[in-house]
Amino acid sequence: MEFASIILVLLVLLTAKCDSCPGRCLCCMNDICGTDSRGMEQTCLEGCKDGTSENCYTCNEGNFGLDCSLNCSANCVGSICGKSNGLCLDGCLDGFTADSCNDSCDGFCKTCSQTNSTYCTSCFDGFSGSECKCIPNCRCELNSEVCNECTNGFEMKSKDCKCNRSYCLNSMHCTTCQNNKFYTFNDTCCECNKLCKNKQCSSETHCLIGCDDGYTGANCADLCTDYDHDCTKCSQNEHFCVQCKGGLTPNTDGVCAVQCRETCVNKECDAKTGRCHLGCIRNFYADKCDLVCPSTCASVPNKTRCDNYGRCLHGCIEGYNGVTCVNATTTNTCDSSAAGIVGGAVGGASTIIIVIIGIVLCIQRRKQQKKQSESGSQVRFSNHNPFIIEEQERHYQKLSDRHNTTARVQDEAYTELQTNSMDYERVDS
């Protein structure tokens, strides 16, 4: 009895309605399917509806695979594909080809053979032929785009079979067309160029309100970008640009131009690069005058602080040096050092020589700083090549570093003199 109960429980656990199984098995007799160790229903316990005995051979629409877990291509008609390989059984949606319908048809095909992407079975916009190159309302030579004759009441092969007397107000004596989407020609009415704005024209070569955006020329066959690569809309005849890509605006010459900066003299600059033609207003520099002269440059009334490369023209403010005044100078310790030496030497007559040496060093250092300041206030640049300027700056920096090293050595000498002076004072006392 207990054994029978265990068998019953196992049967309940191992069997279930197919719609409650985790997979997609719908082909089992009485909808009863078994589950494997993965929880996927792959075995019909009471046989399959197609007469076989174990595996399920039918999936829901849109799925395929042994356990129906794979998706058919979305480009299959009805999302139906073979269970074993996923091939589209009823063909492809328009514009797609190949066994699984994952490739696009070539050229102008609306639909194409599932086995040949270059063979069109239907075309867009009235075209015809195996490559969709035969123009609308025309009978072309076999496998060719050459028009033999117009059809469907259309005429004028020279006008691509776009003329028809049905477009005339009076088909017996055609002098006026039904509306502005047609123009009169040789006692018939022809369709306006499709690139005319709203397809309205007065003749074959004249659009009433210009071309569609982005096109220009007598037949609107040219692109605005052929004349200005930044232009998105232009006039039909003069190629005068009236609308540009983001960040640009048409100038008075009808050319897409950058907006000149306020810092350009007279706001004049190159239309494409933005480079200022006449230089910069006071205290700005660089080709586009978009950089401010260093604030550490010395100022002179009504004159700019730096040249077009950012080099200070009138020297530096106190505490800075260098061609661009970016180097901070060391604090002047001459007065304090000399004062310390003098103060330390007052107590002993034997240190007079030390005091004299300190004063001489102090005077020499002041002369060097004065000379440097005077030369800095008369900055002139004989060469405007920015690479040579950079080399000059490095040379200047080396000289500045050498000066700073000399100053540091002098400071150390002052400190040593001051220490020795104090030692002498203690000995004298």
C-alpha positions in Angstrom: 0.0 0.0 0.0 2.8 2.4 0.9 4.6 1.4 -2.3 1.6 2.3 -4.4 1.3 5.7 -2.7 4.9 6.5 -3.5 4.3 5.5 -7.2 1.2 7.7 -7.3 3.1 10.7 -5.9 5.9 10.2 -8.4 3.5 10.1 -11.2 1.9 13.4 -10.1 5.3 15.0 -9.7 6.6 13.8 -13.1 3.5 14.6 -15.2 1.6 17.8 -15.8 -0.6 19.5 -18.3 1.6 20.9 -21.1 0.4 24.4 -20.6 1.8 24.3 -17.1 5.2 22.9 -18.1 8.1 25.4 -18.3 8.7 24.6 -22.0 6.5 24.8 -25.1 5.5 21.2 -25.8 1.9 21.2 -27.3 1.9 18.0 -29.2 1.5 15.3 -26.5 -1.6 13.1 -26.4 -4.0 14.4 -23.8 -1.5 17.3 -23.3 0.4 15.1 -20.9 4.2 15.6 -21.0 7.2 14.4 -18.9 9.9 16.6 -17.5 13.6 15.9 -17.6 16.2 16.9 -15.0 16.3 20.4 -16.4 12.6 20.9 -16.0 12.0 21.0 -19.7 9.2 18.9 -21.2 10.8 16.8 -24.0 8.9 13.5 -23.6 5.2 12.8 -24.1 4.2 10.1 -21.5 1.2 9.0 -23.5 2.7 9.5 -27.0 2.6 12.4 -29.4 -0.4 13.6 -31.5 1.5 13.1 -34.7 1.8 9.3 -33.9 5.3 9.2 -32.7 6.1 8.1 -29.2 8.7 10.2 -27.3 9.9 13.6 -28.5 7.7 16.6 -29.2 8.0 17.8 -32.9 5.8 20.9 -32.8 6.5 24.3 -31.3 4.4 27.3 -30.7 4.5 29.8 -33.6 7.6 31.9 -33.3 9.8 29.2 -31.7 12.0 26.4 -32.8 14.6 24.0 -31.4 14.6 20.7 -29.7 13.0 22.2 -26.6 11.4 25.1 -28.6 13.4 27.7 -26.7 14.8 29.6 -29.7 12.9 32.4 -31.5 12.2 32.5 -35.2 13.4 35.5 -37.1 11.0 38.5 -36.8 11.3 38.8 -40.6 9.6 35.5 -41.3 6.1 35.8 -42.6 3.8 35.0 -39.6 6.9 34.4 -37.5 6.7 30.7 -38.7 9.9 28.7 -39.1 11.1 25.1 -39.2 11.4 23.5 -35.7 14.8 22.0 -36.4 16.6 24.8 -38.3 14.6 28.0 -37.9 14.3 28.5 -41.7 11.3 30.7 -42.7 8.7 28.4 -44.1 6.2 30.9 -45.6 8.8 33.4 -47.0 10.1 36.8 -45.8 8.5 40.1 -45.0 8.9 42.8 -47.7 12.6 43.9 -48.2 14.2 40.8 -46.6 15.7 37.6 -48.1 17.7 34.5 -47.3 16.6 31.2 -45.6 16.2 32.9 -42.2 15.1 36.3 -43.7 17.9 38.2 -42.0 19.4 39.7 -45.2 18.0 42.8 -47.0 17.0 42.9 -50.6 19.3 44.8 -53.0 18.8 48.1 -54.7 15.2 49.3 -55.3 13.5 46.0 -54.6 10.4 46.1 -52.4 10.4 42.4 -52.3 12.9 39.9 -53.8 13.5 36.2 -54.2 14.2 34.4 -51.0 17.2 32.7 -52.7 18.5 35.7 -54.7 18.6 39.1 -53.1 19.3 40.8 -56.5 16.1 39.5 -58.2 13.2 41.8 -57.4 9.7 40.4 -57.3 8.1 43.9 -56.7 9.3 47.5 -56.7 8.8 50.8 -55.0 7.2 53.9 -56.5 6.0 52.3 -59.7 9.3 51.0 -60.9 9.4 47.6 -62.5 11.8 44.9 -63.8 14.0 42.3 -62.1 16.2 45.1 -60.8 13.5 47.7 -60.4 15.3 50.1 -62.8 12.5 50.4 -65.4 10.8 53.8 -64.8 7.1 54.0 -64.0 4.5 53.9 -66.8 7.1 52.5 -69.2 7.6 49.1 -70.9 11.3 48.4 -70.9 13.4 45.8 -72.8 13.7 42.5 -71.1 16.1 42.7 -68.1 16.9 46.3 -69.1 16.2 49.8 -67.9 15.8 51.1 -71.5 12.3 52.4 -72.1 10.7 51.2 -75.3 7.4 52.9 -75.0 5.2 54.7 -72.4 2.1 52.9 -71.1 -1.1 53.6 -69.2 -2.0 56.7 -71.2 1.4 58.4 -70.5 3.6 59.8 -73.2 6.9 61.6 -73.9 9.7 59.1 -73.4 12.0 62.2 -73.3 10.2 63.3 -70.2 10.5 59.8 -68.6 6.8 59.1 -69.4 5.6 61.7 -66.9 3.2 63.5 -69.2 -0.5 62.6 -69.6 -3.5 64.4 -71.2 -5.6 63.4 -68.2 -3.7 66.1 -66.3 -5.1 68.8 -68.6 -8.2 70.8 -67.9 -9.2 70.2 -71.5 -7.7 67.1 -72.9 -8.8 68.0 -76.5 -6.9 71.3 -76.4 -4.5 71.3 -73.5 -3.3 74.8 -72.6 -3.8 74.6 -68.8 -3.1 71.9 -66.3 -5.3 70.9 -63.3 -3.0 72.5 -60.8 0.5 73.8 -60.1 1.8 70.2 -59.7 1.9 70.0 -63.5 3.2 72.2 -66.4 2.2 72.3 -70.0 4.4 70.9 -72.7 3.6 70.1 -76.4 -0.2 70.0 -75.9 0.0 67.8 -72.8 0.7 68.3 -69.1 3.7 66.8 -67.3 4.5 66.2 -63.7 6.6 68.7 -61.8 10.0 67.7 -60.6 9.5 65.7 -57.4 12.3 67.8 -55.7 10.4 71.0 -56.2 9.0 72.1 -52.8 5.4 70.8 -52.5 6.0 69.5 -56.1 4.8 72.9 -57.5 6.4 74.4 -60.7 5.6 76.7 -63.6 7.9 74.8 -66.1 10.3 71.9 -66.2 13.2 74.0 -64.9 11.4 76.4 -62.6 10.0 75.5 -59.2 7.4 77.9 -57.9 8.7 78.1 -54.3 12.1 76.6 -54.8 13.6 73.2 -54.1 13.1 70.9 -51.2 15.4 71.7 -48.4 19.0 70.6 -49.2 18.6 70.8 -53.0 19.4 73.5 -55.5 19.9 74.1 -59.2 17.6 74.5 -62.2 16.3 70.9 -61.8 16.9 70.8 -58.1 19.4 68.0 -58.8 22.3 69.6 -57.0 22.9 69.4 -53.3 23.4 72.6 -51.2 26.3 70.8 -49.6 28.0 70.7 -53.0 28.6 74.4 -52.6 28.9 74.7 -48.8 29.3 71.5 -46.8 27.7 73.2 -43.8 24.6 74.4 -45.6 21.3 72.6 -45.1 19.0 74.9 -47.1 19.8 77.2 -50.0 18.2 79.3 -52.8 17.5 77.5 -56.0 19.5 79.6 -58.5 22.2 81.6 -56.6 23.2 78.7 -54.2 22.8 81.4 -51.4 22.7 79.5 -48.1 19.8 80.4 -45.8 20.1 77.7 -43.2 23.2 76.1 -41.7 24.2 73.2 -39.5 24.1 73.8 -35.7 26.4 76.5 -34.4 26.8 78.3 -37.8 24.7 81.1 -39.4 24.7 82.4 -43.0 26.7 85.6 -43.4 26.0 88.5 -45.8 27.6 86.5 -48.6 25.3 83.5 -48.0 28.1 81.4 -46.6 27.7 79.4 -43.4 30.0 81.1 -40.9 31.0 80.9 -37.3 29.9 83.7 -35.0 32.9 86.1 -34.6 33.8 86.7 -31.0 33.3 90.0 -29.4 37.0 90.1 -28.6 37.9 90.3 -32.4 38.7 93.8 -33.5 35.5 95.1 -35.3 34.1 91.5 -34.8 35.8 90.5 -38.1 36.9 86.9 -38.5 37.3 84.1 -41.0 33.9 82.6 -41.8 35.0 79.0 -41.4 37.8 79.0 -38.8 36.8 82.0 -36.7 40.3 83.4 -36.8 40.2 87.2 -36.2 41.3 89.2 -39.2 42.4 92.4 -37.5 43.7 90.9 -34.2 42.3 91.2 -30.7 40.9 93.9 -28.5 43.0 95.0 -25.5 44.2 92.3 -23.2 43.1 89.3 -25.3 45.3 87.0 -27.5 45.4 83.9 -29.8 44.1 83.4 -33.3 40.4 83.5 -32.1 41.1 86.0 -29.4 39.6 83.6 -26.9 42.4 83.8 -24.3 43.0 86.5 -21.7 46.5 88.0 -21.1 48.1 86.8 -17.9 47.0 88.9 -14.9 50.6 88.9 -13.8 51.6 91.1 -16.8 52.3 94.7 -16.0 49.6 97.1 -17.3 50.1 100.3 -19.3 47.2 102.7 -19.8 45.4 102.2 -23.2 47.7 99.4 -24.2 47.3 95.6 -24.2 49.3 93.6 -21.6 50.5 90.9 -24.0 51.1 90.0 -27.7 49.3 87.4 -29.7 51.2 84.6 -28.1 50.5 85.7 -24.5 53.9 87.2 -23.8 53.9 90.2 -21.5 54.9 93.4 -23.4 55.5 95.7 -20.4 57.2 93.4 -17.9 55.6 91.8 -14.9 53.9 92.9 -11.7 56.0 92.8 -8.5 56.8 89.3 -7.4 56.8 87.6 -10.9 59.2 87.3 -13.8 59.6 85.4 -17.1 58.4 86.1 -20.6 54.8 85.3 -19.6 55.3 86.4 -16.0 54.3 83.0 -14.6 57.4 82.5 -12.4 57.1 83.8 -8.8 60.2 85.5 -7.6 61.8 84.7 -4.2 61.3 87.1 -1.3 64.0 89.8 -1.1 66.0 89.0 2.0 68.8 91.5 1.4 67.6 94.2 3.8 66.7 91.7 6.6 70.0 89.8 6.2 72.1 92.9 6.1 70.3 94.2 9.2 70.9 91.0 11.0 74.6 91.1 10.1 74.9 94.7 11.3 73.1 94.0 14.5 75.2 91.0 15.2 78.4 92.9 14.6 77.7 95.9 16.7 79.0 94.3 19.9 82.5 93.5 18.4 84.9 95.6 16.4 86.5 92.5 15.1 83.5 91.8 12.8 83.7 95.0 10.8 85.1 93.1 7.8 82.1 90.7 7.9 79.7 93.6 7.8 81.5 95.1 4.8 81.3 91.8 2.9 77.6 91.5 3.7 76.9 95.1 2.5 78.8 94.5 -0.7 76.9 91.3 -1.5 73.6 93.1 -0.7 74.4 96.0 -3.1 75.4 93.6 -5.8 72.2 91.7 -5.5 70.1 94.8 -5.7 71.9 95.8 -8.9 71.1 92.5 -10.4 67.4 92.7 -9.5 67.2 96.3 -10.9 68.8 95.3 -14.1 66.4 92.4 -14.5 63.4 94.6 -13.8 64.5 97.2 -16.3 65.1 94.6 -19.0 61.7 93.1 -18.3 59.9 96.4 -18.7 61.2 96.7 -22.3 60.2 93.3 -23.7 60.6 93.0 -27.4 60.4 89.9 -29.6 62.3 89.8 -32.8 60.9 86.4 -33.9 57.2 85.6 -33.9 57.6 82.0 -34.6 55.8 80.2 -31.7 58.3 77.4 -31.6 61.3 79.8 -31.4 59.3 81.7 -28.8 59.0 78.5 -26.8 62.8 78.0 -27.0 63.3 81.6 -25.9 61.0 81.0 -23.0 63.0 77.9 -22.0 66.3 79.9 -22.3 64.8 82.7 -20.2 63.7 80.1 -17.6 67.2 78.7 -17.4 68.6 82.2 -16.8 65.9 82.8 -14.2 66.7 79.5 -12.5 70.4 80.4 -12.5 69.6 83.8 -11.0 67.4 82.2 -8.3 70.3 79.7 -7.5 72.7 82.6 -7.1 70.2 84.4 -4.8 69.8 81.2 -2.8 73.6 80.9 -2.4 73.8 84.6 -1.3 71.0 84.0 1.2 73.0 81.1 2.6 76.1 83.3 2.8 74.1 86.0 4.7 72.9 83.4 7.1 76.4 82.0 7.7 77.8 85.6 8.1 75.1 86.4 10.6 75.8 83.2 12.6 79.6 83.9 12.5 78.9 87.5 13.7 77.0 86.2 16.7 79.8 83.8 17.5 82.3 86.6 17.3 80.2 88.7 19.6 80.1 86.0 22.2 83.9 85.5 22.0 84.5 89.3 22.3 82.3 89.5 25.3 
